[in-house]
Amino acid sequence: MADGGLDQLAHVSTPDGRHASLRRLVCDLIEEYGRHTGHADLLREAVDGRAGEDPPPGWRQVS
């Protein structure tokens, strides 16, 4: 990115020879990261029963 910014084309291509911009690849990575982070939250909530970012006042982990 330092040499051409986000609008330069990536070195990898699709089977038909098209190249995506680095901007597109970075946006796709952010989207995928967000999706999987959401899945991890669902799993954590199923394990410990907590929902959201912070535990409610007085919450204690069950061992």
N, C-alpha and C positions, 0 to 999 in steps of 0.2 A: 504494500500500500504506500510505502514511503516514496516509491519512484513514480507512481502514477495516480494515486488516490483511489477512491472507490469506484470510479467510472471506467477503470481499465478492465480489459477482458481477462478472465481466468485462463490458466493454461490448459485445464481439462475441458473436454467438449462432450457433447451428447453424441450418440451414434450417427446422427445426420450431419455432424460437423459444426453445430452451433456452439458458441461460447457465451456463458453468462458473465455478467459484470461482477466484480468483487462486491459491489453494493448488494446485488441480489443474493449472493452467497452468504454475506454477513446477516442480512435480514432473515434468510431461511434458518440460519443457525440460532438467531435470537428467538425466533418463533418455536423451533424445536426444543430449545432449552426451557422456554416458558411452559410448553406443553408437558414436558417430563417432570418439571418441578411441581406442576399441579398434580400429576399422578403420584409423586412421592408424598405430597401433603395428604392425599386421600389414604395412602397406605399407613402413614404415621397416625392419622386420626383413627384409623381402624385398630391400630395396635394399642395406643395409649388413651384413647377417648377424648383427647383434647381437640378443639376446633379453633381455627384462627391462629394468629401469631403469638399472642401472649396468653398464659394460663389465667383463669379467673382468680380473684383474691382467695387465698386459703387453699388452693389446689395443691395436692400432694401426689406424687407418683406412687402407684400401687406396685409393690414388689412381688 
